[in-house]
Amino acid sequence: MQQIPLLSSTWNYLTAPNLPGTSLAIGERHLSLITLRYRKGEFELRNLGVLRLPAGLIRPSFTEPNIANEPALIELLKKTATQSGMSRVKTLSASLPGGSARSLVITLDSLPDSRTELVQMIEWKVERNLGQKFSDLRVNYKRLRNFNGHTQWIISAVHNQVLEQYERIFAGLGWQVGLIVPQHLGEAQWLMRSGIEEDQVLLSLNNHGFEAVIVRGDEPIMVREVNCPPEERENEFYRLMLFYRDRLLPEDSHETLTKMLTIGTAAEQHKFGEVLSSALEKNTISLAPQQLGLRIDTNAPFNQFAAAGGLATMAWG
């Protein structure tokens, strides 16, 4: 079976050569397929299809196959492509549901003398943090800027059993998927491409908790997947932002995080904006799609296609 890259080495956050402007997001509740147009410094929707999924068809898991009925998902993906006017789509990028693939930022106290030692250290960190054998995972990693004198790396991983099922789906459709990323990194791309040097946070809410990505400039400096009941999400997010405030700010630096992109309802955006302001003890801004450079109608379901849209922007670097 053809191996599809996860966070391929060609992805350099803001520079992603040869990536298509068409992207797919597979979520637990929705499918979204999008093609963007870039004009005068802004993105516009060229094609968009969003389809609600039956309950239980996608069951996000990091260690077990996600799709309860593969033929049913293939038919729904065909329907989404037809709805969006892209029934002949062949080449695209894709994001996996939250919880199906994981990312983490690791810190090394020193850089090993050899490439072999570096790989061994990263493998050990992956197994320790994800609780899986390295050989059972598809893993990619990229070095980030140093933090307080230490080297940092972003690592993304998906279990072979999980990715192989999605690969079968894409093969059944005749789709060439050149890049697959976790949902949270597709969504965070809106922040990473913004060119803003100050820290920003993505908060992606779901029924199982939330995923959070803090972006510094064009790189993620923290990725967290938090599993908790919906009623505990506010407290968990508050504690996470206290950790950021106390541990992740550069030495001799004033706190700069004021902007948050929340993937959730308008009420949730307001609620978690207040939580962020309380944790950081300053006023913060909840970002709207228009502030991210996306020209869309205010009634467009951005939350349902944010990951696909962010991924599609990578075609323009």
N, C-alpha and C positions, 0 to 999 in steps of 0.2 A: 504494500500500500504506500502511496506517495506520502512522504512526511511533510506536513504543513508546519512552517515555523511559527513558534509562539514568541512574540517580541523578537523578531528576527534581528540579526546584527545590522541590517540596513536601516533600522529605525533609530534615528538619532534625535528623538523628541521633536525638534523643530525642522529637521531636514530628513525627509523620507522619500528618496528617489523612487520613481517607478511604481508608486502606489496609486490605485485607482481612486476616483472621486465618488465611487459607489461603495456603500458599506451596509452591513447587516448587523443588527443587534438581536440576539436571542435572549429573551428574559423569561422569568418564571411565569409572567402573566401576559406578555405581549411579544410580538415580532414587529420589527421595524426595518424597512429597507429604504435607503435614501441615496439620492444623488444631489450633490451641491453644485452651485454655480458661484464663481468668485468674480465680483465686479466692484471696481472703485473702492477696494479695501474692505468690502463686506461680503458675507456669504448669503446666498438666497437658495431657497428650495427649488430644485429643478424637477425632481420626482420624489414622491413620498408615499409609502404604503405602511399603514399601521394596522395590525390585526390582533384582536384579543384571543388568547389561548384558552382552551378548556382547562378547568382545574385538574391538576395532577398529571398533565401531559409532560411538563418539565418539572423535575424534582431536583433542584440543584444540590449537588454533593461533590465534595472534593475527591472522594475515594470510590464512589460507585457510579455506574452509568446513569445518566441524567434523564434519558428519554424513555418514557413508558411505552410509546407506540411509534416506531420509526416511520412506517408508511404514512401514518396520520400526519406527522410533522412535515414530511416531504410534500404532502398535498397542501398543507396550510402555507408552506413557504412558496409553493407555486401560485397559490391564491394571492399572497401578499405581493409577489412580483407582478402579477396581472393587474392588481389594484393600483399599483404605483406606475404602471405603464412601462415596466421593465421586464416583460416576460422573456426577452431574449438576452438578459444579462448573463455574462459568462465569467467575468473577472471582477472580484470584489474583495474587500476585507471584512472581518467579522469579529464581534465581541461575544464572549460567553456569559451566561447568567452569573449574577453575584453568588459567590460561594463555590462555583465550579472550578475556578482557577484562583490562585493566590499570589500575592506579591508581598515582598518585604524588603526593607532597607536594612542592610547589615553594616556594621562598623568593624574594621580591623585595626588593631592598635598599631600594627606595622605592616608594611608590604613585604611578603615573602621574597626570598632571593631568586626563586625560580618559578616558572609558570606551573610546573608540576605541583609545587608546594601550595601555590595559590589555589589551584583547582581542588586539591585535597582539603584545604581549609574551607572553601566555599561549600563543597559537598558535605562536610561535617556540619557546617552551620545550617544548611538546608535540612538535613535529616533531623538535627536537634530541634529546629523551629517548627517543622511541618510534620514530624512524626512518621515519615515515610522513607523507605529505602530510596536512595538517589536513583538507582537503576529502574525504579518503577515510575519515574517522573520524566516529563519533558521539561527541561529547565533551560532558561536563558538568563544571562546576567550582563550588566553593563556598569562600568565604573562611573561614579558621580564625582562631583567636586569634593575635595577634602572638607572635613568639618572639625574645627578646633584641633587641627594637626593630625587627624586620623583619616584613613582612607575609607570611603563608603562605596557601596555597591547596591544597585537595585536588582532584585532577583524575582523572576516570575516563573511559576511552575504550574503544571497541570498533570494529573495522573494519566498514565497511558490508557487506562480503560475508559476514562472520560473522553479524552480527545479522539480516540479511535472511533467512538460512536458518532461524534460530530463529523469526522472525516467520511464515514460511510454515508451520512446524510448528504454532504456536499457532492460526493462522487455520484450518488443517485440522481442528483439534479444536473450533473454535468458542469458544476461550478468550479472555477479555479480560484481558490481562496489563498491569496498570497501572504496574508498576515492575520493571525488570530491573537487577540489580547483579552485580558480580563475586563469585565464591564467597567470597573472603577477607573481603569486607565484610559478607556475610551472617553468616559465622561470628564476625567481630569485633563484631557488634552485641550479642552476649551480654556483652561487656566494656563497650561504650560505654553501655549502658543501666544498668549496675550502680550508677552514682552514686558510685563510688569516685574520689577526686581523684588518688590516686597512680597512677603509670604501671603499665600491665599489658601483657603481650605475648601475641599469638596466634601460634602456630606451627602451620601447616597443612602436613603432610608428604604427599609423593606420590612416585611412582617416578622423576620427573624432577628432583627436588630438594625445594624447599619454598617456601612463601609466608609472610612474617612481617609482622605489623601491630603496631606499638606504639601503644597508646591512652593518652592523657593526659586524664583526666576523661571527657568524652563525645565526644572528637574523636581521630581518628588523627593522629599526628605523624610517622609513618614507615610506608611500605609498600614491601616489597621482594619481588621474585620472583627466586629463585635457582635456576638450572638447573645441576645437577651430578649425578654418579653417587651412588646411595644411600650408598656407603661414604665419601663425602666430605661428607655433610650435617652431621655433627657439627662438623668443622673450620670449615666455612663459617658455620654458625650462631654458633660461638664468635667468629669474626672480626667478624661483624655486631654482636654484643652488645658487643664492645670498642669498635666505632665508636659505638654508642649511648652507652656510658659516657663516651667521650672528647669527643663532639661534640654530643650532643642534650640534654644536661641544661641547664636554665636556669642563668643566671649566679647565683652566690650561693645555690645550691640543693644540698641534700644528696640523694644518690641514693636513690630511693624504690621502684624497681621490685622487687617481690618475688613477684608472682603471674603465672603463665603458664597459658594454655589451650592444650593440645596436641591437635591433631586427628590421632590416630594410635593405635597399640596401647598397652596398658598398659606393655609393655616399653619402647616408645619414649618414653612419658611420663616414665618413671623416668630413662631415659638422658639425654634432653635437659634434664630438670630438673637433673641433675648438671652438664651443660655450662653451663647458665645460672648456677648457683651458683658454678661455677669462674670464669666470665668476670667476674661482678660481685663475687666474693669475699664472698659472704654467703649465708645460707640462703634458699631460695625455696620457694614453694608451687605445686604442680600442682593446678589447679582441676578439680573434678568438677562434673557437671551440677547436682547438688543445691546446690552453693555458688553457682551462677549463677541460682538461683530456679526451676529446673525440677524438678518432682517426677516422677521416672520410676523404673522398676525398674532395678536395677544391671546387669541383663543386656540392657537395651535398647541397640540399635546407635546410640548418640548420634553417633559419628563419621560415620555415613552420612547423618544428617539434621540435623547441626549448622547448616549453612548455611540450610536451609529453615526450621528452627526459629527461628534468630536473626532472619531476615527476617519471620517471622510475628509476632514480639513487637512489631514496629513498629506494629501495629494499635492497641496500647494506649499508645503514646507513651512 
